[in-house]
Amino acid sequence: MQMLQTFRRATTAALTIATLSFVSTGHAADEPRRPECIAPAQPGGGFDLTCRLATEGLKQSGALKAPMRIIYMPGGIGAVAYNNIVAQHPNEPGKIVAFSGGSLLNLAQHKFGKYSVDDVRWLAGIGTDYGVAVVRNDSPYTDLKSLMEAFKQDPTKIVLGAGGTVGSQDWMKAALTAKAAGVDVRKMRFVAFEGGGEAVTALRGGHIQAYMGDAAEAFTMLEGGAPIRVLAVFNGERLPGKLNTVPTAKEQGYDIVWPIIRGFYVGPQVSDEAYQFWVDAFNKTMSSPEFEKLRTQQGLFPFSKTGKELDDYVKAQVKTYTELADSFGLIKK
Protein backbone atom coordinates (compact mmCIF):
# COMPACT_ATOMS: atom_id res chain seq x y z
CA MET A 1 0.00 0.00 0.00
CA GLN A 2 2.78 2.36 0.96
CA MET A 3 4.63 1.54 -2.28
CA LEU A 4 1.46 2.31 -4.26
CA GLN A 5 1.02 5.72 -2.54
CA THR A 6 4.67 6.55 -3.12
CA PHE A 7 4.30 5.62 -6.81
CA ARG A 8 1.17 7.78 -7.13
CA ARG A 9 2.89 10.77 -5.50
CA ALA A 10 5.90 10.39 -7.77
CA THR A 11 3.71 10.05 -10.85
CA THR A 12 1.64 13.11 -9.89
CA ALA A 13 4.78 15.17 -9.30
CA ALA A 14 6.26 14.09 -12.62
CA LEU A 15 3.05 14.92 -14.47
CA THR A 16 2.87 18.34 -12.75
CA ILE A 17 6.46 19.17 -13.72
CA ALA A 18 5.85 17.97 -17.29
CA THR A 19 2.66 20.04 -17.54
CA LEU A 20 4.34 23.16 -16.18
CA SER A 21 7.25 22.61 -18.51
CA PHE A 22 4.89 22.21 -21.47
CA VAL A 23 2.93 25.34 -20.56
CA SER A 24 6.09 27.37 -20.04
CA THR A 25 7.64 26.18 -23.29
CA GLY A 26 4.40 26.75 -25.17
CA HIS A 27 4.14 30.26 -23.77
CA ALA A 28 7.69 31.16 -24.72
CA ALA A 29 7.33 29.77 -28.24
CA ASP A 30 3.80 31.07 -28.94
CA GLU A 31 3.50 32.78 -32.28
CA PRO A 32 0.59 35.17 -32.79
CA ARG A 33 -2.11 34.03 -35.19
CA ARG A 34 -2.56 35.99 -38.41
CA PRO A 35 0.27 38.51 -37.79
CA GLU A 36 -0.15 41.94 -39.37
CA CYS A 37 2.19 44.84 -39.97
CA ILE A 38 0.39 48.18 -40.02
CA ALA A 39 1.95 50.77 -42.33
CA PRO A 40 0.55 54.21 -41.33
CA ALA A 41 0.52 55.55 -44.91
CA GLN A 42 -0.41 54.71 -48.48
CA PRO A 43 1.58 51.96 -50.26
CA GLY A 44 5.00 52.87 -51.57
CA GLY A 45 6.41 55.12 -48.85
CA GLY A 46 8.82 54.70 -45.97
CA PHE A 47 6.33 52.95 -43.68
CA ASP A 48 5.56 50.45 -46.44
CA LEU A 49 9.30 49.89 -46.88
CA THR A 50 9.66 49.28 -43.14
CA CYS A 51 6.88 46.67 -43.09
CA ARG A 52 8.21 44.93 -46.19
CA LEU A 53 11.69 44.77 -44.72
CA ALA A 54 10.35 43.18 -41.53
CA THR A 55 8.04 40.79 -43.38
CA GLU A 56 10.81 39.48 -45.61
CA GLY A 57 13.43 39.45 -42.86
CA LEU A 58 11.28 37.55 -40.35
CA LYS A 59 10.37 35.04 -43.05
CA GLN A 60 13.95 34.46 -44.19
CA SER A 61 15.25 34.01 -40.64
CA GLY A 62 12.47 31.58 -39.74
CA ALA A 63 11.58 33.70 -36.71
CA LEU A 64 7.99 33.96 -37.97
CA LYS A 65 6.35 30.93 -39.55
CA ALA A 66 2.99 32.41 -40.55
CA PRO A 67 2.88 34.90 -43.44
CA MET A 68 2.54 38.48 -42.21
CA ARG A 69 0.25 40.74 -44.23
CA ILE A 70 0.62 44.49 -44.51
CA ILE A 71 -2.33 46.73 -43.61
CA TYR A 72 -2.26 50.36 -44.78
CA MET A 73 -3.65 52.97 -42.39
CA PRO A 74 -2.72 56.47 -43.64
CA GLY A 75 -3.22 59.69 -41.72
CA GLY A 76 -1.16 62.28 -39.90
CA ILE A 77 2.27 60.64 -40.43
CA GLY A 78 1.26 57.85 -38.05
CA ALA A 79 -1.34 59.62 -35.91
CA VAL A 80 -4.34 57.61 -37.14
CA ALA A 81 -2.56 54.27 -36.63
CA TYR A 82 -1.28 55.32 -33.20
CA ASN A 83 -4.76 56.28 -32.00
CA ASN A 84 -6.23 53.12 -33.51
CA ILE A 85 -3.84 50.72 -31.79
CA VAL A 86 -4.07 52.45 -28.39
CA ALA A 87 -7.83 52.96 -28.30
CA GLN A 88 -9.19 50.02 -30.30
CA HIS A 89 -6.57 47.26 -30.37
CA PRO A 90 -4.48 47.72 -27.19
CA ASN A 91 -3.94 44.02 -26.45
CA GLU A 92 -3.68 42.33 -29.86
CA PRO A 93 -0.34 40.47 -29.98
CA GLY A 94 -0.42 39.94 -33.74
CA LYS A 95 -0.41 43.63 -34.71
CA ILE A 96 2.88 45.48 -35.02
CA VAL A 97 2.88 49.10 -36.23
CA ALA A 98 5.66 50.82 -38.19
CA PHE A 99 7.04 54.14 -36.97
CA SER A 100 9.78 56.52 -38.06
CA GLY A 101 11.74 59.43 -36.68
CA GLY A 102 8.96 61.60 -38.11
CA SER A 103 6.45 59.81 -35.86
CA LEU A 104 8.59 60.64 -32.82
CA LEU A 105 8.88 64.26 -33.93
CA ASN A 106 5.08 64.46 -34.20
CA LEU A 107 4.69 62.92 -30.75
CA ALA A 108 7.05 65.60 -29.42
CA GLN A 109 4.81 68.28 -30.95
CA HIS A 110 1.63 66.70 -29.52
CA LYS A 111 0.27 65.88 -32.97
CA PHE A 112 -1.01 62.44 -31.95
CA GLY A 113 -3.95 63.83 -29.99
CA LYS A 114 -4.22 62.94 -26.33
CA TYR A 115 -1.70 60.09 -26.53
CA SER A 116 1.98 60.34 -25.64
CA VAL A 117 5.17 58.34 -26.10
CA ASP A 118 4.24 56.32 -22.99
CA ASP A 119 1.02 54.91 -24.48
CA VAL A 120 2.47 52.05 -26.57
CA ARG A 121 5.16 49.39 -26.13
CA TRP A 122 8.18 50.22 -28.29
CA LEU A 123 9.36 46.99 -29.85
CA ALA A 124 12.20 47.10 -32.36
CA GLY A 125 14.29 49.54 -34.39
CA ILE A 126 15.49 47.81 -37.57
CA GLY A 127 17.30 50.45 -39.61
CA THR A 128 18.05 54.12 -40.02
CA ASP A 129 18.78 56.79 -42.56
CA TYR A 130 20.46 60.17 -42.01
CA GLY A 131 19.95 63.71 -43.16
CA VAL A 132 22.21 65.21 -45.83
CA ALA A 133 22.85 68.62 -47.36
CA VAL A 134 22.78 68.50 -51.17
CA VAL A 135 23.64 71.10 -53.84
CA ARG A 136 23.90 71.05 -57.61
CA ASN A 137 27.13 69.50 -58.87
CA ASP A 138 28.20 72.81 -60.45
CA SER A 139 27.33 74.81 -57.32
CA PRO A 140 29.92 77.30 -56.05
CA TYR A 141 29.52 75.65 -52.65
CA THR A 142 31.96 72.77 -52.53
CA ASP A 143 31.68 72.04 -48.82
CA LEU A 144 29.32 72.77 -45.96
CA LYS A 145 31.45 75.64 -44.67
CA SER A 146 31.19 77.63 -47.91
CA LEU A 147 27.40 77.15 -47.95
CA MET A 148 27.13 78.22 -44.32
CA GLU A 149 29.23 81.34 -44.82
CA ALA A 150 27.10 82.44 -47.77
CA PHE A 151 23.96 81.66 -45.78
CA LYS A 152 25.14 83.74 -42.85
CA GLN A 153 26.23 86.63 -45.05
CA ASP A 154 22.83 86.95 -46.76
CA PRO A 155 20.06 84.48 -45.72
CA THR A 156 17.76 85.79 -48.48
CA LYS A 157 20.08 84.46 -51.21
CA ILE A 158 20.12 80.87 -49.96
CA VAL A 159 16.80 79.12 -50.45
CA LEU A 160 16.57 75.72 -48.78
CA GLY A 161 14.20 73.11 -50.14
CA ALA A 162 12.90 69.76 -48.89
CA GLY A 163 9.83 67.62 -48.52
CA GLY A 164 7.43 68.39 -45.67
CA THR A 165 5.95 71.50 -44.14
CA VAL A 166 7.02 73.57 -41.12
CA GLY A 167 7.84 71.30 -38.19
CA SER A 168 8.49 68.22 -40.33
CA GLN A 169 11.75 66.27 -40.31
CA ASP A 170 13.03 67.94 -43.47
CA TRP A 171 12.10 71.38 -42.17
CA MET A 172 13.95 70.55 -38.95
CA LYS A 173 17.08 69.67 -40.91
CA ALA A 174 16.87 73.02 -42.67
CA ALA A 175 16.23 74.84 -39.38
CA LEU A 176 19.21 73.13 -37.74
CA THR A 177 21.35 74.15 -40.70
CA ALA A 178 20.21 77.77 -40.31
CA LYS A 179 20.85 77.66 -36.57
CA ALA A 180 24.34 76.22 -37.07
CA ALA A 181 25.07 79.03 -39.54
CA GLY A 182 23.95 81.60 -36.98
CA VAL A 183 20.86 82.56 -38.99
CA ASP A 184 17.55 83.38 -37.31
CA VAL A 185 15.17 80.57 -38.33
CA ARG A 186 12.43 83.14 -38.94
CA LYS A 187 14.60 84.63 -41.69
CA MET A 188 15.20 81.26 -43.34
CA ARG A 189 13.75 80.87 -46.82
CA PHE A 190 12.29 77.39 -47.09
CA VAL A 191 10.31 75.79 -49.91
CA ALA A 192 8.38 72.57 -49.27
CA PHE A 193 8.06 69.93 -52.00
CA GLU A 194 6.13 66.68 -52.28
CA GLY A 195 9.33 64.64 -52.34
CA GLY A 196 13.00 64.44 -53.22
CA GLY A 197 12.39 64.24 -56.96
CA GLU A 198 10.60 67.59 -57.04
CA ALA A 199 13.25 69.16 -54.81
CA VAL A 200 16.09 68.04 -57.06
CA THR A 201 14.22 69.34 -60.12
CA ALA A 202 13.99 72.72 -58.36
CA LEU A 203 17.67 72.47 -57.45
CA ARG A 204 18.64 71.79 -61.06
CA GLY A 205 16.52 74.74 -62.18
CA GLY A 206 18.24 77.08 -59.71
CA HIS A 207 15.02 77.74 -57.77
CA ILE A 208 16.66 76.54 -54.55
CA GLN A 209 20.34 76.54 -53.61
CA ALA A 210 20.40 73.53 -51.29
CA TYR A 211 18.27 70.51 -50.61
CA MET A 212 17.94 68.98 -47.13
CA GLY A 213 17.36 65.33 -47.96
CA ASP A 214 18.10 61.79 -46.81
CA ALA A 215 21.29 59.82 -47.42
CA ALA A 216 19.57 56.78 -48.97
CA GLU A 217 17.58 59.00 -51.31
CA ALA A 218 20.67 61.00 -52.30
CA PHE A 219 22.62 57.79 -52.93
CA THR A 220 19.86 56.50 -55.23
CA MET A 221 19.85 59.80 -57.11
CA LEU A 222 23.62 59.73 -57.54
CA GLU A 223 23.44 56.14 -58.80
CA GLY A 224 20.84 57.29 -61.29
CA GLY A 225 23.13 60.03 -62.61
CA ALA A 226 21.49 63.05 -60.96
CA PRO A 227 23.76 66.13 -61.20
CA ILE A 228 24.07 66.67 -57.45
CA ARG A 229 26.81 66.96 -54.84
CA VAL A 230 26.40 65.81 -51.23
CA LEU A 231 28.13 68.34 -48.96
CA ALA A 232 27.62 66.71 -45.58
CA VAL A 233 26.02 63.83 -43.73
CA PHE A 234 24.12 64.67 -40.55
CA ASN A 235 25.58 61.88 -38.44
CA GLY A 236 28.25 61.56 -35.78
CA GLU A 237 30.45 59.49 -38.07
CA ARG A 238 30.82 58.80 -41.78
CA LEU A 239 28.42 56.33 -43.34
CA PRO A 240 29.56 52.94 -44.62
CA GLY A 241 29.54 52.06 -48.30
CA LYS A 242 29.64 54.42 -51.26
CA LEU A 243 28.87 57.55 -49.24
CA ASN A 244 31.91 57.11 -46.97
CA THR A 245 33.78 59.84 -48.87
CA VAL A 246 31.20 62.42 -47.75
CA PRO A 247 32.33 64.18 -44.54
CA THR A 248 29.97 64.66 -41.62
CA ALA A 249 28.71 68.08 -40.63
CA LYS A 250 30.62 67.64 -37.36
CA GLU A 251 33.88 67.10 -39.23
CA GLN A 252 33.29 70.46 -40.89
CA GLY A 253 32.64 72.23 -37.60
CA TYR A 254 28.83 72.11 -37.40
CA ASP A 255 27.04 70.07 -34.79
CA ILE A 256 24.13 68.79 -36.89
CA VAL A 257 22.96 65.21 -36.33
CA TRP A 258 19.67 63.91 -37.68
CA PRO A 259 18.97 60.16 -37.64
CA ILE A 260 15.80 58.88 -39.31
CA ILE A 261 15.09 55.59 -37.59
CA ARG A 262 12.54 52.99 -38.65
CA GLY A 263 10.94 50.42 -36.39
CA PHE A 264 7.82 49.04 -34.70
CA TYR A 265 5.63 49.24 -31.63
CA VAL A 266 2.71 47.19 -30.27
CA GLY A 267 -0.37 48.01 -28.21
CA PRO A 268 -0.03 49.09 -24.58
CA GLN A 269 -1.74 45.99 -23.15
CA VAL A 270 0.08 43.34 -25.19
CA SER A 271 1.28 40.67 -22.72
CA ASP A 272 4.90 40.37 -21.68
CA GLU A 273 5.06 36.91 -23.29
CA ALA A 274 3.75 38.15 -26.64
CA TYR A 275 6.01 41.20 -26.49
CA GLN A 276 9.02 38.98 -25.76
CA PHE A 277 8.14 36.75 -28.71
CA TRP A 278 8.50 39.73 -31.05
CA VAL A 279 11.68 40.94 -29.32
CA ASP A 280 13.26 37.49 -29.76
CA ALA A 281 12.02 37.27 -33.35
CA PHE A 282 13.56 40.60 -34.32
CA ASN A 283 16.80 39.86 -32.46
CA LYS A 284 17.13 36.58 -34.37
CA THR A 285 16.31 38.26 -37.66
CA MET A 286 18.63 41.24 -37.27
CA SER A 287 21.58 39.04 -36.32
CA SER A 288 21.40 37.18 -39.65
CA PRO A 289 23.64 38.17 -42.60
CA GLU A 290 20.62 37.86 -44.91
CA PHE A 291 18.89 40.69 -43.08
CA GLU A 292 21.94 42.91 -43.46
CA LYS A 293 21.68 42.43 -47.23
CA LEU A 294 17.94 43.19 -47.20
CA ARG A 295 18.48 46.37 -45.17
CA THR A 296 21.23 47.56 -47.51
CA GLN A 297 19.05 46.86 -50.56
CA GLN A 298 16.41 49.16 -49.06
CA GLY A 299 18.98 51.93 -48.64
CA LEU A 300 18.99 51.80 -44.84
CA PHE A 301 21.95 51.77 -42.48
CA PRO A 302 22.53 49.59 -39.39
CA PHE A 303 20.37 50.32 -36.37
CA SER A 304 19.34 47.38 -34.21
CA LYS A 305 17.60 48.02 -30.90
CA THR A 306 14.82 46.02 -29.25
CA GLY A 307 12.90 45.93 -25.98
CA LYS A 308 14.03 48.22 -23.19
CA GLU A 309 17.02 49.49 -25.16
CA LEU A 310 14.72 50.81 -27.86
CA ASP A 311 12.20 52.11 -25.31
CA ASP A 312 14.93 54.16 -23.62
CA TYR A 313 16.19 55.45 -26.98
CA VAL A 314 12.72 56.47 -28.21
CA LYS A 315 11.84 58.33 -25.02
CA ALA A 316 15.19 60.14 -25.03
CA GLN A 317 14.65 61.14 -28.68
CA VAL A 318 11.15 62.46 -28.02
CA LYS A 319 12.51 64.51 -25.12
CA THR A 320 15.23 65.95 -27.38
CA TYR A 321 12.72 66.66 -30.16
CA THR A 322 10.37 68.36 -27.68
CA GLU A 323 13.13 70.71 -26.55
CA LEU A 324 14.16 71.35 -30.15
CA ALA A 325 10.61 72.03 -31.36
CA ASP A 326 10.03 74.30 -28.39
CA SER A 327 13.19 76.27 -29.18
CA PHE A 328 11.82 76.88 -32.70
CA GLY A 329 8.45 78.00 -31.33
CA LEU A 330 6.58 75.00 -32.73
CA ILE A 331 4.82 73.92 -29.53
CA LYS A 332 1.73 75.82 -28.52
CA LYS A 333 1.72 76.77 -24.85
Disulfide bonds with the S-S distance in Angstrom:
Cys37-Cys51 2.09
